[in-house]
Amino acid sequence: MRLDTNSNVDFKAFDSSSSSSTSPCLVKLDNLATWGGSQKTDTRLPLTDYSTLGGPRHNCSPFPLSKDVNNRLVIWDGDMTTLQVDAITNSSDETLTESNSISERIIAVAGNQLKEELSTTVKECRIGDVRVTRGYNLPAKYVLHTVAPAYKEKLKTAAENALHCCYRNVLCKAKELYLRTIAVCNVSGNQKTFPADVAAHIALRTIRRFLDKFTQQVVILCVNSSERGTYEVLAPLYFPRDQLEERSALWQLPKDTGGELGEPQHPDPDRQIRIIRNPQHSHSVHMRHRHADDDSDVSPHDMEGNSSDLEYGARDMNGLSLNSYSSGLQAQLQRDLDRQHLLSDRPRAGVYESVVAEGIEGMEHQERYERLLQRAQVEDLNEVSGIGCLYQSGVDRLGRPVIVFCGKWFPAHNLDLEKALLYLIKLLDPIVKGDYVIAYFHTLTSTNNYPSLHWLREVYSVLPYKYKKNLKAFYIVHPTFWTKMMTWWFTTFMAPAIKAKVHSLPGVEHLYSAITKDQLEIPAYITEYDMATNGLHYFNPVPTAS
């Protein structure tokens, strides 16, 4: 079973016996020396004269001396699986099956139950994300699994941001689960190309910001003997133990000391991954996106003779695959870099902007969606499901699931819209992994059935890329003139990625070109209205080949 803070599972209710271990060499936190209590090796050295280096990089210490924080950090080079703590960290690949020294040791001690949970329940973890499992035979109650990014010089900004997300999400998940003692491994240790000093700066900075913000947690940073020297040299910059170390850090700390959570800021414009805005570039991206992503269905009857183009901009968020940060973001960054080289001889009259910011924002959107999905799986949504306005009804002629939405039965002003969103996610999440279509019946709706455009925009922004990509057709049956106008406005200015997939149909029989009658289960009031308005057998459907 996958554990998460947004579920109703009582994590403390698990039998603590799973935390017991047959290992005779358990290590208690009380037996470890904290960073604040560690002995300095340079106590006899005189004060370093930095005057020859010019002024300090920082006027005041970004990481001031704090004995409390120092006493809640441990740097340790022992076996993490022997620690009696609330949680330990496992660094693996996206399938959580990578064979490395950390993963192999954890699974060996935890037993086959952990291996089975990873393969049957958790299954995957994206770069920068975190997944939680029980500790089973480990002394630790839980294992927090994360995936470090690969490092390439051209994509170092993205890699550094992703590594920060690994540490941040592990620590924040532990806090959400009310875990006090967390053993964190060197997450990037398995990525041999990741510079050790860069990774150490990110880890120490993120841990310091976390301990500053949360005053009850204790972090044991577990490294191997060859890594410990690097961390002990850099730790005084972020965890000074006296005034000398704090003052020395003003010169030694890098310019980028991170944001509020320790995230990289990259103030140097040369480190920004940028794209060029100019008409030729935008046009080429526009054409490529149309060929790659404009896979919407043709209207069953040519949609009143109109042909709508799918509008993608060079900066459209749907150009990034938010479902796979590792491949999507880095591949997008690589393509942008390649385009820079190809366009290097052209006038650069446009504005340089960072793609990385969009990638991180996309990760935050994905994290929000996953929290909503976890809530949807455990909360009582009978209030919404009992209305019957949204459901799956058979498949279309190409075997794709058909989602039916009856507008008349949607009490937009008398319903908890947050629960409505949760029910939408619960119903669609397993479906949108493949192609699907939606049939919306506007039949006999009134103003009481219309949600606000603000809410529609919020829903559209929350739903990840797979919802838009795998939606092949959105049929609106019995639209009014006002509906057509609002649909055009919404798909033009808020949701251009689905514009070409929206088709307005004057009657139900037009829908039979794409969906056979026996696969379309709709309320009687819709067919009665359709017959009263259009008559009987007013349209002879021709099955579409799309």
C-alpha positions, 0 to 999 in steps of 0.5 A, spaced: 500 500 500 502 506 498 502 511 504 501 519 503 499 524 508 493 526 504 490 519 505 485 517 511 490 512 513 492 512 520 500 511 519 501 511 527 496 505 527 501 500 523 504 495 528 510 497 530 513 490 530 515 491 523 520 496 525 524 491 529 530 488 526 533 482 527 540 486 526 544 485 532 547 492 531 542 497 531 544 504 532 540 509 536 540 517 535 543 518 542 549 515 540 551 519 534 554 526 535 551 532 532 554 537 528 554 542 533 557 537 538 562 535 533 570 537 534 573 542 529 579 540 526 582 547 525 581 550 532 588 552 533 589 555 526 589 563 526 584 567 523 584 567 516 586 574 512 581 575 507 583 582 505 587 580 499 581 577 496 577 584 496 570 584 500 566 579 502 560 576 497 555 577 502 554 583 507 551 579 512 550 571 513 545 568 510 546 562 514 547 565 521 550 561 527 544 557 530 546 552 536 539 549 536 539 547 528 547 544 529 544 540 534 539 537 530 544 535 524 548 529 524 553 527 518 554 520 519 558 515 514 555 508 517 550 503 515 543 507 514 539 501 515 541 500 522 539 506 524 533 507 529 529 513 526 522 514 523 524 514 516 530 513 511 531 515 504 532 510 498 535 513 491 533 509 485 531 510 478 524 512 476 522 504 476 525 503 483 528 497 481 535 500 480 541 496 483 545 500 487 549 500 493 543 504 497 537 500 494 540 493 494 542 494 502 535 497 504 531 491 500 536 486 503 534 488 510 527 490 509 525 483 506 521 481 500 515 485 502 518 492 500 520 489 494 513 487 492 510 493 494 515 497 490 513 492 484 506 492 485 503 498 488 508 504 487 511 502 481 514 508 479 517 515 481 519 521 477 525 525 478 524 530 484 518 526 487 518 522 493 514 515 494 513 512 501 513 505 503 513 501 510 520 499 513 518 492 514 524 489 517 528 495 517 529 499 524 526 505 520 518 505 520 518 508 513 522 508 507 522 515 502 524 513 495 526 519 490 530 519 484 536 524 482 537 527 476 542 526 471 547 531 470 549 534 463 553 541 463 548 544 458 542 542 462 545 543 469 540 548 471 535 543 470 539 538 474 540 542 480 533 544 481 531 537 480 536 535 485 533 540 490 526 538 489 529 531 491 531 533 498 525 538 499 520 533 497 523 528 502 524 532 508 517 535 507 514 528 506 517 526 512 514 533 516 507 531 513 507 524 516 509 527 523 516 524 522 521 527 527 528 523 525 530 522 518 536 519 515 537 522 508 542 519 503 547 522 498 541 522 493 545 524 487 551 519 489 548 514 484 549 519 478 557 519 477 556 525 473 553 529 478 559 534 481 560 532 488 561 539 490 555 542 487 551 536 490 553 537 497 552 545 496 544 543 494 543 538 500 546 542 505 543 548 503 536 545 503 537 541 509 539 548 513 533 551 510 528 545 512 531 545 519 530 553 520 523 552 518 521 546 522 524 546 529 522 539 531 525 535 526 532 531 526 536 530 520 542 525 519 545 526 513 548 519 511 554 519 506 560 514 505 567 515 507 569 518 501 564 523 501 564 525 508 570 529 507 567 534 502 560 535 506 565 536 513 568 541 509 562 545 506 558 544 512 561 550 516 558 554 511 551 552 512 552 550 519 557 555 522 559 552 529 562 559 532 563 566 530 569 565 526 566 560 521 560 564 520 564 570 518 569 566 514 562 563 510 561 571 508 567 570 503 566 562 502 559 561 500 557 561 493 553 567 490 547 563 490 545 561 497 538 559 494 531 561 496 526 560 502 527 553 501 534 552 499 532 552 491 537 554 486 536 562 484 541 562 479 542 570 478 548 569 473 544 570 466 549 566 463 547 560 467 540 561 465 537 556 459 534 561 454 530 560 448 529 566 443 523 569 441 522 571 434 517 570 428 521 565 424 522 561 431 515 561 433 513 559 426 517 553 426 515 551 433 508 552 431 508 548 425 512 542 429 507 542 435 501 542 430 504 536 426 506 533 433 500 534 437 494 536 433 491 529 433 484 531 434 478 527 431 474 530 425 467 532 427 462 527 425 459 532 420 464 537 419 462 541 425 458 546 421 463 547 415 468 550 420 475 547 421 478 550 427 486 550 427 489 547 434 493 554 436 500 552 440 504 558 442 512 557 443 511 558 450 505 554 451 505 550 457 503 544 453 509 543 450 512 540 456 510 533 458 509 534 465 508 527 467 515 526 466 519 531 468 526 527 467 525 526 460 520 532 458 523 538 461 530 536 459 528 534 452 525 540 452 531 544 454 536 540 449 531 542 443 531 549 445 539 549 446 539 546 439 535 551 436 539 557 439 545 554 436 541 553 429 539 561 430 545 564 432 547 567 426 540 571 426 538 577 429 536 576 436 531 582 437 527 578 442 526 577 449 530 571 453 526 567 458 528 561 462 525 555 460 527 552 467 522 556 471 516 553 467 519 546 468 519 547 476 512 551 476 510 544 472 512 540 477 509 544 482 502 543 478 503 536 478 505 535 485 498 539 487 494 534 482 497 528 486 495 531 492 488 532 489 488 525 486 490 522 493 484 526 496 479 523 491 481 516 492 479 516 500 474 522 501 467 521 501 464 523 494 457 520 494 454 527 494 457 528 487 457 521 484 450 520 486 447 526 482 449 522 476 451 528 471 458 525 470 459 518 468 463 513 463 458 510 458 461 505 453 466 506 448 466 510 441 467 506 434 475 506 435 474 503 442 476 509 446 472 510 453 466 515 452 465 520 458 458 523 459 456 529 462 449 532 463 449 539 464 442 539 466 444 535 472 450 539 475 447 544 480 453 549 480 451 553 485 448 548 490 454 543 490 461 543 493 465 545 487 472 542 490 468 535 491 466 536 484 473 537 482 475 531 486 470 526 483 472 528 476 479 526 478 477 520 481 473 518 475 478 520 469 485 519 472 485 511 470 481 513 463 486 518 461 492 514 461 489 512 454 485 516 448 478 518 450 472 522 448 467 527 452 460 528 450 457 534 453 449 535 453 447 542 454 440 540 453 435 544 457 440 547 462 439 554 465 444 559 469 444 554 475 448 549 471 453 554 469 460 554 473 464 560 473 469 561 468 474 562 474 472 555 476 473 552 469 480 555 468 482 553 475 480 546 473 483 546 466 490 548 470 490 543 475 489 537 470 496 535 467 498 534 460 495 527 459 488 530 460 489 534 454 493 530 450 489 524 450 482 527 449 481 526 442 474 529 441 469 534 446 462 533 443 457 539 445 450 536 444 444 541 443 449 548 444 446 555 444 449 561 441 451 563 448 454 556 449 458 557 442 461 564 444 463 562 450 466 555 448 470 559 442 472 564 448 475 559 453 478 555 448 481 561 444 484 564 450 484 559 456 485 552 453 488 553 446 490 546 446 483 543 446 480 548 441 481 543 435 478 537 439 471 541 440 465 540 436 458 543 436 453 538 434 445 540 433 442 533 435 444 526 438 443 523 432 450 526 429 453 523 435 452 516 432 457 517 427 462 517 432 459 513 437 454 507 436 447 508 439 448 502 444 454 505 447 451 511 449 447 511 455 443 518 456 437 520 460 431 520 457 430 527 457 435 528 452 432 524 447 425 526 448 428 533 447 432 531 441 426 528 438 421 534 440 426 539 437 429 535 431 424 530 429 425 522 428 431 520 424 433 527 422 440 525 420 443 518 417 450 517 421 456 515 417 461 512 421 467 516 421 474 513 420 478 518 424 
